[in-house]
Amino acid sequence: MKTLTAALLMVLALASPSAAQDAPYISVRPFLMISEQEFRAVTTFEAIYGQASQTFWGGGVSLTQEDRFYFDLAASQFNKTGQRAFRTVGGQVFRLGIADTVTITPLELTAGYRFHHWSRVIPYVGGGIGLYRYKEAAAFSTPDENVDTHHAGAIFEGGVEVRLHRWIGAGVDAHFTHVPGILGTGGISQDVSENDLGGISVRAKIIVGR
């Protein structure tokens, strides 16, 4: 997350005052993004990967009305191989050396409001819903032992977009998700009562369009 925060500071420093332009009534703007999420299921992800913070890559499209109201549709994915782990009654976690691959694919729809207090720096706040697909497959597992499921979740976000050019913008936001119902049904997540796949992430975006 320190890297993404540094990227925001650089964007603010490089933004050109001449970038402010009158926006059209409706604007359709594709974007690319990278996010670093700190999972609420800390013990579960630390057991598999050694840390709870993981990276997602994705993109989407943003629809703005009068450059004030926005509607975003975004898709991203996390895919990484770690190790299966075992937790003792005393709370010690042992990694077993068995490859365990987790894939998380969020499809998220958010809407919100953009505040125009400055000419080229546009804060925004919003919320929405998402559908989160979770797949987990370990070496030597049978198909019945692997996991492939999905669940809806809630989203709250707030951030800032900086207009670098008439047709280019960059944004950084804090993105909070609450996704119950996927974790907590087996393994370490059940042992420690971690049932939320969500968390808080810092997302950086490059946006094309006015």
CORBEL-V146203 format. One line per field, one symbol per residue. burial: # if it has 24 or more other C-alpha atoms within 12 Angstrom, else .. A space follows every 50 residues. Layout:
# CORBEL-V146203
burial = ???
This chain:
# CORBEL-V146203
burial = ...#..##..##..#....#......#######################. .#############..#############.######......#......# ###############....###################........#..# ###############..################...###..#.####### ##########
